[in-house]
Amino acid sequence: MAEEIDYKHRLNKMMSEKEAVATFLHDGDLFTVGGFLNNRESDSVFREIARQGQIS
């Protein structure tokens, strides 16, 4: 008989940029953003960081 696997720990970990910036970005933190060439996928994250006043 096959062992039953508990998948309850695999919750959806997606969150909005607003939540992510507020939760994980703190004063003095350094971070990098990567992407494929110049496809501008990260622009909205930079705008959210500025909106929350995290850029000095």
C-alpha positions as CSV (number, residue, x, y, z in Angstrom):
1,M,0.0,0.0,0.0
2,A,1.3,3.4,-1.0
3,E,2.1,5.9,1.8
4,E,-0.2,8.9,1.8
5,I,1.6,12.2,1.3
6,D,0.6,15.3,3.3
7,Y,0.5,18.3,1.0
8,K,-0.9,20.7,3.5
9,H,2.5,22.5,3.9
10,R,2.5,23.4,0.2
11,L,0.3,26.4,0.5
12,N,0.1,29.1,-2.1
13,K,2.9,31.5,-1.3
14,M,2.1,34.1,-3.9
15,M,1.5,37.7,-2.7
16,S,1.1,41.1,-4.1
17,E,4.0,43.4,-4.7
18,K,2.6,45.7,-2.0
19,E,2.7,42.8,0.6
20,A,6.1,41.6,-0.5
21,V,7.8,45.0,-0.2
22,A,6.1,45.7,3.2
23,T,7.0,42.2,4.5
24,F,10.5,41.6,3.2
25,L,12.2,44.9,2.4
26,H,13.7,46.8,5.4
27,D,15.8,49.9,5.8
28,G,19.4,49.2,4.8
29,D,18.6,46.1,2.8
30,L,20.4,45.5,-0.5
31,F,18.6,43.6,-3.3
32,T,19.1,42.8,-6.9
33,V,16.6,42.3,-9.6
34,G,17.1,40.1,-12.6
35,G,15.3,39.4,-15.8
36,F,15.7,38.5,-19.4
37,L,17.4,41.4,-21.2
38,N,15.4,44.6,-20.9
39,N,11.9,43.4,-20.8
40,R,10.9,45.8,-18.0
41,E,9.2,43.1,-15.8
42,S,10.7,44.6,-12.6
43,D,9.5,48.2,-13.1
44,S,6.4,47.8,-11.0
45,V,8.4,46.5,-8.1
46,F,10.6,49.6,-8.1
47,R,7.4,51.8,-8.3
48,E,6.0,50.0,-5.2
49,I,9.2,50.4,-3.3
50,A,9.2,54.1,-4.0
51,R,5.5,54.4,-3.2
52,Q,6.1,52.9,0.2
53,G,9.0,55.3,0.8
54,Q,11.6,52.6,1.0
55,I,13.9,54.5,-1.3
56,S,16.0,57.2,0.4
